[in-house]
Amino acid sequence: MIKIRLRRVGAKKKPQYRLVVADARSPRDGAFIDIIGHYNPLTDPETVVIAEDKARHWLERGAQPTDTAARLLAKVGIIEESKARKEKIEAGITVKPKASKKKAKAGVTEKSETSKEEPEAIITEEPETSKEESEAGITEEPET
């Protein structure tokens, strides 16, 4: 399968991307078939330059754009934005960034700690109930 995707170029902490047509099995910065444009997210507003004729040529041949590439192609006006993305924009919903692996692990740890706390609370409640019953029994016995 052929994909239209971003290929990272640029220095450390200064990303720039080329919009390339590549085989889906090749690595992100590996072999590619054709360069159809470039994208710089650091400029204000972000710079997007795409060769419309090349992009249309590859889309007609069945190349599938990734989500980000599709967003850029829609921004330039080569393709329409997907219906799901339009609905999210109209509803005012922003896409949450993907959680890093560290945050995901931290979330799992927090859940397991929470589940450990609940049984402790139940255990502490039961002896209190039994203490109250035994104290009530002790106060009643001397009165009788």
C-alpha positions as CSV (number, residue, x, y, z in Angstrom):
1,M,0.0,0.0,0.0
2,I,1.2,3.5,-0.8
3,K,0.9,6.3,1.8
4,I,1.2,10.0,1.7
5,R,2.9,10.9,4.9
6,L,5.4,13.2,6.6
7,R,9.1,12.6,6.7
8,R,11.0,14.5,9.4
9,V,13.9,16.6,8.4
10,G,15.6,19.5,10.2
11,A,17.8,19.9,13.3
12,K,17.2,18.7,16.8
13,K,14.3,20.7,18.4
14,K,13.6,22.4,15.1
15,P,11.4,20.0,13.1
16,Q,10.5,20.4,9.5
17,Y,8.7,17.9,7.4
18,R,8.6,16.8,3.8
19,L,5.3,15.4,2.5
20,V,6.3,12.3,0.7
21,V,4.8,9.3,-1.1
22,A,6.2,6.1,0.3
23,D,5.5,2.4,0.7
24,A,3.6,1.8,4.0
25,R,6.3,-0.7,5.1
26,S,9.2,1.6,4.8
27,P,10.3,3.5,8.0
28,R,9.3,7.1,8.7
29,D,12.6,8.6,7.4
30,G,13.4,5.8,5.1
31,A,12.9,5.2,1.4
32,F,10.3,7.1,-0.4
33,I,8.9,7.4,-4.0
34,D,8.3,11.1,-4.5
35,I,8.4,14.4,-2.6
36,I,5.2,16.3,-3.1
37,G,5.7,19.2,-0.6
38,H,7.0,20.5,2.7
39,Y,5.6,21.6,6.1
40,N,7.1,23.8,8.8
41,P,5.1,23.9,12.0
42,L,7.4,26.4,13.8
43,T,6.5,29.4,11.6
44,D,3.5,31.6,12.5
45,P,1.3,30.7,10.7
46,E,2.6,27.2,9.9
47,T,4.0,26.9,6.4
48,V,2.5,24.4,4.0
49,V,3.6,24.1,0.4
50,I,2.3,21.2,-1.6
51,A,2.6,20.5,-5.4
52,E,-1.1,20.1,-6.2
53,D,-0.6,18.2,-9.5
54,K,1.7,15.7,-7.9
55,A,-0.6,15.2,-4.9
56,R,-3.7,14.7,-7.1
57,H,-1.7,12.3,-9.3
58,W,-0.8,10.1,-6.3
59,L,-4.3,10.3,-4.8
60,E,-5.8,9.1,-8.2
61,R,-3.4,6.2,-8.1
62,G,-4.7,5.1,-4.7
63,A,-2.2,6.6,-2.3
64,Q,-3.8,6.9,1.2
65,P,-2.9,10.0,3.2
66,T,-2.2,9.7,7.0
67,D,-4.3,11.7,9.3
68,T,-1.8,14.6,9.5
69,A,-1.1,14.5,5.8
70,A,-4.9,14.6,5.1
71,R,-5.2,17.6,7.4
72,L,-2.5,19.4,5.5
73,L,-4.0,18.4,2.1
74,A,-7.3,19.7,3.2
75,K,-5.8,23.0,4.5
76,V,-4.3,23.6,1.0
77,G,-7.6,22.6,-0.6
78,I,-6.6,19.5,-2.5
79,I,-9.0,17.2,-0.6
80,E,-12.0,17.7,1.5
81,E,-11.8,17.4,5.3
82,S,-13.2,14.1,6.6
83,K,-16.8,14.2,8.0
84,A,-15.6,13.2,11.4
85,R,-13.1,16.0,11.6
86,K,-15.7,18.5,10.4
87,E,-18.2,17.4,13.1
88,K,-15.5,17.7,15.8
89,I,-14.6,21.2,14.6
90,E,-18.3,22.3,14.5
91,A,-18.8,20.9,18.0
92,G,-15.7,22.6,19.3
93,I,-14.0,19.4,20.3
94,T,-10.3,19.5,20.1
95,V,-8.3,16.3,19.6
96,K,-6.3,15.3,22.7
97,P,-2.7,14.7,22.2
98,K,-1.6,11.1,22.5
99,A,-0.5,10.2,26.0
100,S,3.2,9.2,26.3
101,K,4.1,5.7,27.6
102,K,5.3,7.1,30.9
103,K,1.9,8.8,31.5
104,A,0.0,5.7,30.5
105,K,2.1,3.6,33.0
106,A,1.5,6.2,35.7
107,G,-2.2,6.1,35.0
108,V,-2.2,2.3,35.4
109,T,-0.2,2.6,38.7
110,E,-2.7,5.1,40.1
111,K,-5.6,2.9,39.3
112,S,-4.0,-0.1,41.0
113,E,-3.3,2.1,44.1
114,T,-6.9,3.2,44.1
115,S,-8.2,-0.3,43.9
116,K,-5.9,-1.2,46.8
117,E,-7.2,1.6,48.9
118,E,-10.9,0.6,48.6
119,P,-10.5,-2.8,50.3
120,E,-8.5,-1.2,53.2
121,A,-11.4,1.2,53.8
122,I,-13.8,-1.7,53.9
123,I,-11.6,-3.6,56.3
124,T,-11.3,-0.6,58.6
125,E,-15.1,-0.1,58.6
126,E,-15.9,-3.7,59.7
127,P,-13.9,-3.7,62.9
128,E,-15.4,-0.4,63.9
129,T,-18.9,-1.8,63.6
130,S,-18.0,-4.8,65.6
131,K,-16.3,-2.6,68.3
132,E,-19.5,-0.6,68.6
133,E,-21.6,-3.7,69.0
134,S,-19.2,-5.0,71.7
135,E,-19.2,-1.7,73.5
136,A,-23.0,-1.5,73.4
137,G,-23.1,-5.0,74.9
138,I,-20.7,-4.0,77.6
139,T,-22.6,-0.9,78.7
140,E,-25.9,-2.8,78.8
141,E,-24.6,-5.7,81.0
142,P,-23.7,-3.6,84.0
143,E,-27.1,-1.8,84.0
144,T,-28.9,-5.1,84.2
